[in-house]
Amino acid sequence: MAPSEERKLVTVLFADLIGSTELALRQDPEQLRGLLSAFFDEMAQQIRAFGGVVEKYAGDAIMAVFGVPQVHEDDAERAVRAAVAMRESLLQLNPMFEQEYGARLDLRVGIATGEAVAVTDPTRELMVTGEVTNLAARLQSAALGIVVCPETHRLVRALVESESVGPLSLKGFPAPVLAHLVSGIRSIPEPRGIPGLSSPVVGRDREMAALHRCAEELARGRGQIVSITGEAGIGKSRVKNELRESPPPSVRWLEGRCQAFTQNASYVPLVQILRTVFQLSGAEVPQVARTKLRVTLRSLVGDKYEQVHPAVAHLLGMENEPGQSHPASMDPRALQSQLVLALRSIVEALVNRGPLILTVEDLHWADPATIEILTVLSELTDLLPLMILVTSRPDPEGGSWDFRFQAQRHYSHRLTDLTLAPLPPDESERLVENLLHLAELPEAIRGRILEQSEGNPFFVEEIIRTLIEEGALRREAGRWIATGREPPRDAHHAPRLDCGSDRPAARRCESHAPACVRDRTIRELPCAPGAARRRRRARSVARPSAARRADS
């Protein structure tokens, strides 16, 4: 391969506009060009919003790639979310198209994940080649809506509403493809794990005891700050969920989540929390949504309503009431101050009704504005029964590092820092036995699980899922048995990654790619094995020189 080419795991999106051919027969070419320009501009905007790159336009079709030039651990999720947003945008555009062109259009989308050769030289036109591009194009022609290949579906199945469209015979592909039709994004993702298999929390007795002590202190009126830190898949969410499912009596739980593709959008987890407070599903008509906000906000903040309503309405994307000034016209710092005041007033009002746990997951992906507001709200833990609970990866470059630094500096008497380490081999074995209830697991399979999982509970589950899918384990008469079949150790049988984790994705890249490409591909993943350690080493090397410059 040329130096500017790399083998990469990518997700390709191919979208085709339905109805434009008939429209071309009865519209002036200039008018048709205007319609297609509006369509392509909006579709490209949605693709870029989720980190994709438009590879090419072809007639009334558009092809985009996720994973080039930058690899993300959640490229498949980004592509599916972009496709859903594209179809929703077209619904918004259709009234205008009907009025101006007398046409209502629809969109077919095919999405495929797989290996491709990518041109990454910024001076050359971006291009990916490989079977995955053809598969995406064939899938889009299979059905109206969003059709995804098996690999994409494995990566996003916990996040989407979908149904099988059966084995598809696609031109150029010798074997039928088991595709799925995606109808939307779940409001609450399915919990991780394997259906029918469960285990109590393993190897986290110390952390669980500390977390429950914090909750008991909160119930007695003492504010808390809890930080749960660990690598992807290590069990941060599971530990947090154990408390969420059994909090002390009268303690309220509110939760928001940061995501990799929302890092450039402000306040995302706080908006999620506010939507819960005001019981906004997103499906209400604007008038109903405004009424819910008005009634609940008045009951919470009372006399402060006129002061805080504009900022809250702006944050939730709602129109202001007549006579109110519009926050969008404010200076950004003034707007931030208004939002801090509004959120502090709401949290104070909620806590006055009873102890509150305010949770933000994956804080390493938080935007600076969210970090700033959480830091300000930390002051309330000294005054009120409020717990701020965050989960994050050990990334010193993320916003979570800044939040923890401020908490350690100013509120160390409130802070409980829980760091989750990999499970030791005996605890990993106990997890396997809990999941399978299979004491006589062949040593080769047992060793493979322990070796590949590296003490990561999520990876243990994903390896077991792969062994089940490949026929090495089978359920018979209500119990699991080893079939004696040893699946091959190629890329397709490595642990598969759902959207929140990274190491199995890195392994797929590694085992697909030639030796000369592996290191570059893996290192591009933000949380590939050793990535956090490399960043910490880089920072430690950089700090002395920075200190010398400051002293000079």
PEQUI-V340328 format. One record per run of one state. SS is the DSSP state (H for helix, E for strand, C for the rest). FROM is the first residue (numbers start at 1). TO is the last residue. Records with the same first field share a line. If there is no record, write none. Layout:
BEGIN
SS = FROM-TO  FROM-TO
END
This chain:
BEGIN
C = 1-4  19-19  27-28  50-52  59-60  67-74  102-105  120-126  130-130  141-144  149-149  157-159  169-176  186-204  220-223  230-235  246-251  258-259  263-267  278-285  316-326  330-331  353-355  362-362  366-367  383-385  393-398  411-414  420-424  437-442  454-456  470-472  477-478  483-490  494-502  513-514  524-530  552-552
E = 5-18  53-58  61-66  106-119  127-129  145-148  160-168  177-185  224-229  252-257  356-361  386-392  415-419  473-476  479-482
H = 20-26  29-49  75-101  131-140  150-156  205-219  236-245  260-262  268-277  286-315  327-329  332-352  363-365  368-382  399-410  425-436  443-453  457-469  491-493  503-512  515-523  531-551
END
